[in-house]
Amino acid sequence: QAATEEGSPALWGAIATQCESIAEHLNYWDIVHVLQSFTEAGVANRQLMLRMAEVLCARASRLAPKTILDLLAVYEAHELRPRALYVELFHAIVRLTRSMYPEEISATLQTLARHSLGNPTLLAHLVQAILRQLRDFRLRYLCGVAGALGTMQAIPQSLLTKLDEQALFEVQTVPVQELLDSVQAFPSFEFSWKPYETMCWEEFLSRVRSFETAEDIDQLTEPFQTMSLLQARGVLEPAYLSALCQWCLRGVHRPNTRSERRPTAPQLVMLHDQCREFKMEDTQALHDAISYYVESGGGQWPAALPQPLKYKWRRRYFPTPDPLENMIEKRPATSSKPQAMDSLPGLPSWQAEQYASGSSLFSPDDQETVTEGPPAAATLTSLSVAGEGELNGPRKWRPSRGKTVSCWITSRKSPRPRIQCDPGLQKIKRKKWGRVPVWYQGGWEMRPKYQRGYACKKYPWKGVPVGPRGAAWVLVR
């Protein structure tokens, strides 16, 4: 709080005195915060800095990589390099190199390059850590590592060759959005490598120039920010605008929710201006996108026609007038059954008796079972409907015998399957039980399931007995 309010020198002196007296009882993160506060306020207290350095020497093994970098920045800002503390910090970095992430290795090298701390032993351990985790380094970390080592003139040709191979692999395999993130982050880097930046930018341009559809634009998180970037660098092309128009046309038809990506009104206006500069203002996709955006009120107005309701059992429905009653032309109702075909002019007429014998339509084996109708329906000798009998002849009945039922049918299909009942169950109690869930059926690997029932000696108990020991087993017992 004193650092933010710019307290008086007397206040800073009192804080320094108190910190020196209790330095042995402070945690190392509290010591780092105190030193950062003095540095931010611009208060130089050499005695406090040296006192805290003595305390930190005994706790250097507990420090994380970020804490070590913060301490180096604080003491370099005050132009102090306590030898004992720096030796302990360097040893801590060497111990942590095997567990550092690529981001931490890159940040450590950049900190050493910033303060010109090119210790050969420390750099050698960091280079070995880079070679062990080279496949995990992203392009931005490779730029930071190559730039920092190049500044300290500590990058051998063998290491640079391996860094080049990894950079080329990253550029060719990462998504286009990650290439864009790297391109936007390069200007903020203190240490970078220009060949890698050029390689990343050229690969990003080649991929953007290949965009043709809305699915290609979906690879970008912010398509309009990408358009502004391309315009600022003078590489915006009509192909990207055409693909962006298709993306906008698809986006305006999506619901206006936070989980959906759709263009806004200012973005559509900006896109229209860019298309006009390239003489693409007559693009049909752009006109349709703007028209539907206006018609739907930015996706906030409901559709013109109501959505049909899906029938649900036990749901209450209230009768209301049909909104489409006067909008749809009424057509005369027609029968869905096709009519029997009449005799064609110029050809001899066919008679139902010609097909009664079945001499030319069926094999001798089939003729034995073909009859004019079942025993209970012998009078059904009328002509069949078109498509049901052969050549629109009379209806042919054939006996069909299944596993548990026999019937007379007019097609070659067998009778539908019947649900087998439990033979041990009384007829008065027999019901059509469907298949029970798997977890209801006990097996050799499952525990038996008991159902609590009434205290009576005979069936039925409370609930439905299912599984291997069902109603049949109950009645046998």
C-alpha positions in Angstrom: 0.0 0.0 0.0 2.9 2.4 0.7 4.3 1.7 -2.7 1.0 2.6 -4.4 0.4 5.7 -2.3 4.1 7.0 -2.5 4.7 7.1 1.2 7.3 9.4 2.8 11.0 8.4 3.2 10.5 8.0 6.9 7.7 5.5 6.3 9.9 3.5 3.9 12.8 3.6 6.5 10.5 2.2 9.2 9.3 -0.6 6.9 12.9 -1.5 6.0 13.9 -1.5 9.7 11.0 -3.8 10.6 11.7 -6.1 7.8 15.4 -6.4 8.7 14.4 -7.3 12.3 12.0 -10.1 11.3 13.8 -11.3 8.1 14.5 -14.7 9.5 10.8 -15.3 10.2 9.5 -14.2 6.8 8.6 -16.6 4.0 10.5 -16.4 0.8 7.5 -15.2 -1.2 7.0 -12.4 1.4 10.6 -11.3 0.9 10.2 -11.2 -2.9 7.0 -9.0 -2.5 8.8 -6.6 -0.2 11.8 -6.3 -2.5 9.5 -5.7 -5.5 7.6 -3.0 -3.6 10.8 -1.1 -2.9 11.8 -1.5 -6.5 8.5 -0.3 -7.8 8.5 2.8 -5.5 12.1 3.6 -6.6 13.4 3.4 -3.0 17.0 2.2 -2.8 18.0 0.6 0.5 21.2 -1.3 0.1 21.3 -2.6 3.6 17.9 -4.1 3.3 18.7 -5.7 0.0 21.9 -7.3 1.4 20.1 -8.5 4.5 17.4 -10.2 2.5 20.1 -11.8 0.2 21.6 -13.5 3.2 18.2 -14.9 4.2 17.4 -16.1 0.7 20.7 -18.0 0.4 19.5 -20.6 2.8 16.1 -20.9 1.0 17.2 -21.0 -2.6 16.4 -24.7 -3.0 12.7 -23.9 -2.4 12.4 -21.2 -5.1 10.4 -21.8 -8.3 11.8 -20.6 -11.7 9.5 -17.5 -11.8 10.6 -16.5 -8.3 14.3 -16.8 -9.3 13.7 -14.6 -12.3 11.9 -12.0 -10.2 14.8 -11.9 -7.7 17.3 -11.4 -10.6 15.3 -8.6 -12.0 15.0 -6.9 -8.6 18.8 -7.0 -7.8 19.7 -6.0 -11.3 17.4 -3.0 -11.0 19.3 -1.9 -7.9 22.7 -2.7 -9.6 23.5 -5.2 -6.9 25.0 -8.7 -7.4 25.5 -10.4 -4.1 27.9 -13.2 -5.0 26.6 -15.8 -2.6 23.0 -15.2 -3.6 23.8 -15.3 -7.3 25.7 -18.6 -6.9 22.7 -20.1 -5.1 20.3 -18.9 -7.7 22.4 -20.3 -10.5 22.6 -23.7 -8.8 18.8 -23.6 -8.3 18.3 -23.0 -12.0 20.7 -25.9 -12.9 18.7 -28.2 -10.6 15.4 -27.1 -12.1 16.4 -27.5 -15.8 15.3 -31.1 -15.9 11.7 -30.1 -14.7 11.3 -26.8 -16.6 8.7 -26.3 -19.2 9.7 -24.9 -22.6 8.2 -21.5 -21.7 10.2 -21.3 -18.5 13.4 -22.2 -20.3 12.8 -19.5 -22.9 12.0 -16.9 -20.2 15.2 -17.9 -18.2 17.4 -17.4 -21.3 15.8 -14.1 -22.1 16.3 -12.9 -18.5 20.0 -13.9 -18.6 20.4 -12.1 -22.0 18.7 -9.0 -20.7 21.0 -8.7 -17.7 24.1 -10.0 -19.5 24.5 -13.0 -17.2 26.2 -15.4 -19.6 27.5 -18.0 -17.2 29.0 -20.8 -19.4 28.0 -23.6 -17.0 24.5 -22.4 -16.6 24.1 -21.9 -20.4 25.4 -25.4 -21.0 22.8 -27.0 -18.8 20.0 -24.9 -20.4 21.1 -26.0 -23.9 21.0 -29.6 -22.8 17.5 -29.0 -21.5 16.5 -27.5 -24.8 17.8 -30.6 -26.7 15.9 -32.9 -24.4 12.6 -31.1 -24.9 13.0 -29.8 -28.4 9.8 -31.5 -29.7 7.8 -29.6 -27.1 9.0 -26.1 -28.1 6.4 -24.0 -29.9 7.5 -21.5 -32.5 7.3 -18.5 -30.2 9.6 -20.2 -27.6 12.0 -21.2 -30.4 12.2 -17.5 -31.4 12.9 -16.5 -27.8 15.6 -19.1 -27.3 17.3 -18.4 -30.6 17.2 -14.6 -30.0 18.5 -14.9 -26.4 21.4 -17.3 -27.3 22.3 -15.2 -30.4 22.5 -12.0 -28.2 24.9 -13.8 -25.8 26.8 -15.3 -28.8 26.3 -18.7 -27.3 24.5 -20.6 -30.1 26.6 -23.2 -31.9 25.9 -24.2 -35.5 24.7 -27.7 -34.5 22.1 -26.3 -32.1 21.0 -23.7 -34.7 20.4 -26.5 -37.3 18.2 -28.5 -34.9 16.3 -25.3 -34.0 15.7 -24.6 -37.7 14.3 -28.1 -38.3 12.0 -27.8 -35.3 10.8 -24.4 -36.4 10.1 -25.7 -39.9 8.1 -28.6 -38.5 6.1 -26.3 -36.2 5.2 -23.9 -39.1 4.0 -26.7 -41.3 1.9 -28.6 -38.8 0.3 -26.1 -36.4 -3.2 -24.7 -37.2 -3.6 -21.4 -38.9 -4.9 -19.8 -35.8 -1.7 -20.5 -33.9 0.3 -19.1 -36.8 -1.8 -15.9 -36.5 -1.2 -15.8 -32.7 2.5 -16.1 -33.2 2.5 -13.3 -35.9 0.6 -11.0 -33.5 3.0 -11.8 -30.6 6.2 -11.2 -32.5 6.3 -7.4 -32.1 6.1 -7.6 -28.3 9.1 -9.9 -28.1 12.3 -8.4 -26.6 14.4 -11.3 -28.1 13.4 -13.0 -31.3 14.8 -14.6 -34.4 13.9 -12.8 -37.7 14.2 -15.9 -40.0 11.6 -17.7 -37.9 9.2 -14.7 -38.0 9.5 -14.5 -41.8 8.9 -18.2 -42.2 5.8 -18.0 -40.0 4.4 -15.0 -41.9 4.9 -16.6 -45.3 3.2 -19.8 -44.2 0.3 -17.9 -42.7 -0.2 -16.0 -46.0 -0.1 -19.1 -48.1 -2.8 -20.7 -46.0 -5.1 -17.6 -46.0 -4.8 -17.3 -49.8 -6.2 -20.9 -50.1 -9.4 -20.0 -48.3 -12.5 -20.7 -50.4 -15.5 -21.7 -48.2 -17.0 -20.8 -44.9 -15.4 -23.9 -43.3 -12.0 -22.4 -44.0 -12.9 -19.2 -42.2 -14.1 -21.2 -39.2 -10.4 -22.0 -38.5 -9.9 -18.4 -37.3 -11.1 -17.2 -34.0 -11.7 -13.6 -35.1 -12.1 -13.5 -38.9 -12.7 -9.7 -39.0 -9.6 -9.0 -36.9 -7.6 -11.1 -39.4 -9.1 -9.0 -42.2 -7.9 -5.8 -40.5 -4.4 -7.3 -40.0 -4.2 -8.3 -43.7 -5.5 -4.8 -44.7 -2.9 -3.1 -42.5 -0.1 -5.1 -44.1 -1.4 -4.6 -47.6 -2.0 -8.3 -48.4 -5.8 -8.5 -48.3 -7.1 -10.3 -51.4 -10.6 -10.9 -52.9 -10.5 -14.6 -52.2 -10.5 -14.0 -48.5 -13.4 -11.5 -48.8 -15.4 -14.0 -50.8 -14.9 -16.7 -48.2 -15.8 -14.3 -45.5 -19.0 -13.4 -47.2 -20.0 -17.0 -47.3 -19.1 -17.3 -43.6 -21.3 -14.3 -42.8 -24.2 -15.8 -44.8 -24.1 -18.9 -42.8 -23.6 -17.1 -39.5 -26.7 -14.8 -39.8 -28.8 -17.9 -39.9 -27.5 -19.2 -36.6 -29.2 -18.4 -33.3 -28.2 -15.2 -31.6 -26.6 -16.8 -28.5 -23.2 -16.6 -26.9 -22.3 -20.1 -27.9 -22.7 -19.3 -31.7 -20.4 -17.1 -33.8 -22.2 -14.7 -36.0 -21.3 -11.3 -37.6 -22.5 -8.1 -36.1 -23.9 -5.0 -37.9 -20.6 -3.0 -37.7 -18.7 -6.0 -39.1 -21.1 -6.4 -42.0 -20.7 -2.7 -42.8 -17.0 -3.0 -42.7 -17.1 -6.1 -44.9 -19.3 -4.2 -47.4 -16.8 -1.3 -47.5 -13.9 -3.7 -48.2 -15.8 -5.5 -50.9 -16.6 -2.2 -52.5 -12.9 -1.3 -52.7 -12.3 -4.5 -54.6 -15.5 -4.0 -56.7 -17.2 -7.0 -55.1 -20.2 -5.2 -53.7 -22.5 -7.2 -56.0 -21.6 -10.5 -54.3 -24.8 -12.5 -53.8 -23.7 -14.0 -50.5 -23.0 -10.5 -49.1 -26.4 -9.2 -50.2 -28.2 -12.2 -48.8 -26.4 -12.0 -45.5 -27.2 -8.3 -45.0 -30.8 -8.8 -46.1 -31.4 -11.7 -43.7 -29.7 -9.8 -40.9 -32.1 -6.9 -41.3 -35.1 -9.1 -41.7 -34.3 -11.1 -38.5 -33.4 -8.0 -36.5 -29.9 -9.3 -35.9 -31.2 -12.8 -35.0 -33.5 -11.5 -32.2 -36.8 -11.6 -34.0 -38.7 -14.9 -34.2 -39.3 -16.6 -37.5 -42.2 -15.5 -39.7 -43.9 -19.0 -39.6 -44.4 -20.7 -36.3 -42.6 -23.9 -35.6 -44.7 -27.1 -35.6 -45.3 -28.8 -32.3 -44.3 -32.3 -31.7 -47.0 -34.5 -30.2 -46.3 -35.7 -26.7 -48.3 -38.1 -24.7 -50.2 -36.7 -21.7 -49.5 -33.2 -22.8 -52.3 -30.6 -22.7 -53.1 -28.9 -26.0 -55.3 -25.9 -26.4 -57.3 -25.5 -29.7 -56.2 -22.4 -31.6 -57.0 -21.2 -35.1 -54.6 -22.4 -37.8 -52.3 -19.6 -38.8 -51.8 -21.2 -42.3 -55.4 -21.7 -43.0 -55.6 -19.0 -45.7 -52.0 -19.2 -46.8 -52.0 -22.8 -48.3 -54.2 -23.6 -51.3 -56.6 -26.4 -50.6 -56.5 -29.4 -52.9 -59.3 -32.0 -53.4 -58.7 -35.1 -51.4 -57.6 -38.1 -53.4 -57.5 -41.7 -52.4 -54.1 -43.1 -51.6 -55.0 -46.5 -53.0 -54.3 -46.9 -56.7 -57.2 -47.9 -58.9 -57.4 -51.2 -60.8 -56.1 -50.9 -64.3 -58.6 -51.2 -67.1 -58.1 -53.2 -70.3 -55.9 -51.4 -72.8 -57.4 -50.5 -76.1 -56.3 -52.7 -79.0 -55.4 -55.7 -76.8 -57.5 -58.7 -75.8 -59.2 -58.2 -72.5 -58.1 -60.3 -69.6 -60.5 -62.2 -67.4 -60.1 -63.2 -63.8 -60.8 -66.9 -64.8 -57.6 -66.9 -66.9 -55.5 -66.6 -63.7 -57.5 -68.9 -61.5 -55.6 -72.1 -62.5 -52.2 -70.4 -62.2 -50.8 -72.4 -65.1 -48.4 -69.7 -66.3 -47.7 -67.8 -63.1 -46.8 -70.4 -60.5 -44.7 -73.5 -60.4 -46.4 -76.9 -59.8 -45.3 -76.8 -56.2 -47.0 -73.5 -55.6 -50.1 -74.5 -57.4 -50.9 -77.1 -54.8 -51.1 -74.5 -52.0 -52.7 -71.7 -54.0 -56.4 -71.3 -53.4 -59.0 -68.7 -54.1 -59.2 -67.7 -50.5 -58.9 -69.0 -46.9 -61.6 -71.3 -45.6 -63.3 -68.5 -43.7 -63.1 -66.0 -46.5 -63.8 -68.0 -49.7 -65.8 -65.2 -51.1 -62.8 -62.8 -51.5 -62.3 -63.4 -55.2 -62.4 -59.8 -56.3 -59.6 -58.4 -58.3 -56.6 -57.3 -56.3 -55.5 -53.7 -56.1 -52.6 -52.8 -58.4 -49.3 -53.9 -56.9 -50.7 -56.5 -54.4 -51.4 -59.4 -56.8 -49.4 -60.7 -59.8 -50.4 -58.7 -62.9 -53.4 -57.3 -61.1 -55.0 -60.7 -60.9 -57.3 -62.1 -58.2 -56.0 -62.2 -54.6 -54.1 -65.4 -53.9 -54.1 -66.9 -50.5 -51.3 -69.1 -49.2 -51.0 -70.9 -45.9 -48.1 -69.9 -43.7 -47.1 -71.8 -40.6 -44.8 -70.1 -38.1 -43.4 -71.3 -34.8 -46.5 -70.7 -32.7 -49.2 -69.6 -35.2 -50.6 -70.5 -38.5 -52.5 -68.2 -40.9 -53.4 -67.5 -44.4 -51.5 -64.7 -46.1 -51.5 -63.0 -49.5 -47.7 -62.3 -49.7 -44.6 -64.3 -49.3 -43.9 -62.9 -45.8 -44.2 -65.1 -42.8 -46.4 -64.3 -39.8 -45.0 -61.7 -37.4 -43.1 -63.1 -34.4 -45.1 -63.6 -31.3 -43.9 -62.9 -27.7 -43.3 -66.2 -26.0 -45.1 -66.5 -22.7 -44.1 -68.3 -19.6 -45.7 -71.8 -19.7 -45.6 -72.0 -15.9 -47.6 -68.9 -15.4 -51.4 -69.2 -14.9 -53.4 -67.9 -17.8 -55.4 -65.5 -15.7 -52.2 -63.8 -14.6 -50.4 -64.0 -17.9 -49.4 -60.6 -19.5 -47.3 -59.5 -22.4 -44.1 -58.6 -20.6 -41.4 -57.0 -22.6 -37.7 -57.6 -22.2 -36.5 -56.3 -18.9 -33.3 -54.2 -18.6 -30.0 -56.1 -18.4 -29.3 -55.0 -14.8 -32.6 -56.6 -13.7 -31.5 -60.0 -14.9 -29.2 -61.8 -12.5 -26.2 -63.7 -13.7 -23.4 -65.7 -12.3 -21.3 -62.6 -11.8 -24.1 -60.6 -10.2 -25.6 -60.7 -6.7 -29.2 -61.9 -6.4 -31.8 -59.1 -6.2 -34.5 -59.5 -3.6 -37.8 -57.7 -3.7 -39.5 -56.9 -0.5 -43.1 -58.1 -0.5 -46.1 -59.0 1.7 -46.0 -61.7 4.3 -48.1 -64.3 2.3 -47.4 -67.9 1.4 -48.5 -67.7 -2.3 -47.9 -65.6 -5.4 -48.0 -62.8 -6.1 -45.6 -60.8 -4.0 -45.2 -57.1 -4.2 -43.5 -56.1 -7.4 -42.9 -58.1 -10.6 -40.5 -61.1 -10.3 -38.1 -61.0 -13.2 -34.9 -62.7 -14.2 -34.0 -66.4 -14.2 -36.2 -67.0 -11.1 -39.3 -65.4 -12.4 -43.0 -66.4 -12.3 -42.3 -70.0 -13.5 -40.0 -70.7 -10.6 -42.4 -69.1 -8.1 -45.3 -71.3 -9.1 -43.2 -74.4 -9.1 -42.2 -73.7 -5.5 
